[in-house]
Each structure stands twice: as structure tokens, then as C-alpha cells.
Amino acid sequence: MEQAQISKVRASVHQQCGNRVKIQLDRGRNKVDIQEGVIQKAYPSVFTILVDDEQDNAPQLLSFSYTDIITKDIRMKLC
């Protein structure tokens, strides 16, 4: 992976902080989770998304690395 590619993804995620996104998580073995949340913070190596479950569950704070986006382990789309 090129450092320039990671920097480009990092800058893109940093611009979207505070925005609502829909994330598609590839859990392996044909398992896919789709959740909605808000990008909380972008750190140098990872970023966090606060996922608010539509059920009565408490909100979860999930963290992902920028390489997860490049390798397509997660896919994000603005809501």
C-alpha cells in the first residue's frame, strides 16, 4: 500500500468528521453487517464511528484503520 493512498483516505475521513455515514462491514464467510453512525474522530492511524442501534441497545463506539477502507473490509457512504 502506498503512503499517499493512505494519506488521501485519512484526509477524506477527516473532512467527514461529524457527518452521518452508512457502513457495510465485511465479517468474512459471506457475512455482512450494515449499520449507520456518525464519524466521531480521526486519529493518525484509526478513526472512530459512533453507531446508534435502532433497537434499545446502547450506542457503540467502533474503530477502524484507514487500510480497512483501502482493502474494502468496510465500505462507507454518506447518509
Backbone hydrogen bonds, N-H to C=O, Kabsch-Sander energy under -0.5 kcal/mol:
donor,donor_aa,acceptor,acceptor_aa,energy
6,I,2,E,-1.7
7,S,3,Q,-2.4
8,K,4,A,-2.0
9,V,5,Q,-2.0
10,R,6,I,-2.7
11,A,7,S,-2.3
12,S,8,K,-1.9
13,V,9,V,-2.5
14,H,10,R,-2.5
15,Q,11,A,-1.8
16,Q,12,S,-1.0
16,Q,13,V,-0.5
17,C,14,H,-1.1
18,G,39,I,-3.0
19,N,16,Q,-2.4
21,V,37,G,-3.1
22,K,77,K,-3.2
23,I,21,V,-0.5
23,I,35,Q,-3.2
24,Q,75,R,-2.6
25,L,23,I,-0.6
25,L,33,D,-3.4
26,D,24,Q,-0.5
26,D,73,D,-2.8
27,R,25,L,-0.9
27,R,31,K,-2.7
28,G,31,K,-0.6
31,K,28,G,-1.3
32,V,30,N,-0.5
33,D,25,L,-2.2
35,Q,23,I,-2.4
37,G,21,V,-2.5
38,V,50,L,-1.9
39,I,19,N,-2.0
40,Q,38,V,-0.6
40,Q,48,T,-2.3
41,K,48,T,-0.6
43,Y,41,K,-0.5
43,Y,46,V,-2.9
47,F,64,F,-2.5
48,T,41,K,-2.4
49,I,62,L,-2.8
50,L,38,V,-2.7
51,V,49,I,-0.8
51,V,60,Q,-3.1
52,D,36,E,-0.9
52,D,50,L,-0.6
53,D,51,V,-0.7
60,Q,51,V,-2.5
62,L,49,I,-2.9
62,L,60,Q,-0.7
64,F,47,F,-2.5
66,Y,45,S,-1.0
68,D,65,S,-0.9
69,I,65,S,-0.6
69,I,66,Y,-0.6
70,I,66,Y,-1.4
71,T,67,T,-2.8
72,K,69,I,-0.7
73,D,68,D,-2.2
74,I,68,D,-1.5
75,R,24,Q,-1.7
77,K,22,K,-1.8
79,C,20,R,-2.3
